[in-house]
């Protein structure tokens, strides 16, 4: 879903709770970035590196954080 933020005029993308794994696609640059970040155009979502997400899952917190898998642009998986 898309919308325009009234204050900045920036087009925002909303990723709802009903979205499925792989519905969100990120640039390859996300693979070399920080472990935790926000995307300015994605409203109210936090992104995690795979390493951080896997660690949270391994200690039983994957469901608590309602983690969803993102795809990397150009990745056919």
N, C-alpha and C positions, 0 to 999 in steps of 0.2 A: 504494500500500500504506500502511496506517495502523498506528501503534503508539503506545504510551504511554511517555514517558520516565519511568523509575522515580524519578529524583531529584526532578524538578519536577512530575510528573503531567501535563505538557503533552502534548497529542495531537500526534504528529509525522506528517508525510506524507513518504513516501520516493518519490523520482523515480528510477527505475532507468535504466540505460544503454540499455534497449530502448525507452524512451519515444520518441515521435515529435515532430517539430516541431509546436507548437501544442497539445500535451497539457496544458501548464501555462498557467493563465490568471491574470493579475495585475490588480490594480486600476489604474485610470487614474492614481492617485497615483504609480505607479512611473515614469511619464513625466517627472515633475518632480523626482525624487529624485536621489541621488548616482549616480556612474558605476559603483560597485561596492558591493554590499551582500549581507548574509545575511538570510534570512527565518527567524525563530525556529522556525516550525512545519515548515520543510522541512529534512530531515536531510541534512547533508553536501553542500550545493550552494551555489555562489556565483552571484549574479545580476549581470549587467552591463547598463549602458545600451546602447541601440542604437548610439550614437556610438562607444562603446568597442569593442563587438563588431565593428562595421564596420571600425574601424581595425585590430584584430587580424586580421581576415580579409584586409584589403588588404595586410598584410605577411606573409601566408602562415601565420598561427598559428591560424586557425579550427579546423583539424583537431587541432592539438596540444591545444587547450583543450576539444575535443569539444563545441563550442557547439551548443545547441538553441534554436530560436526559441520564444518565449513569445507567447501572445495577450494582448491587453488586453481586459478585460471590456467587453462592449458592441460590440466590433469583430467584424464579420461575416466578415472576411477569413480 
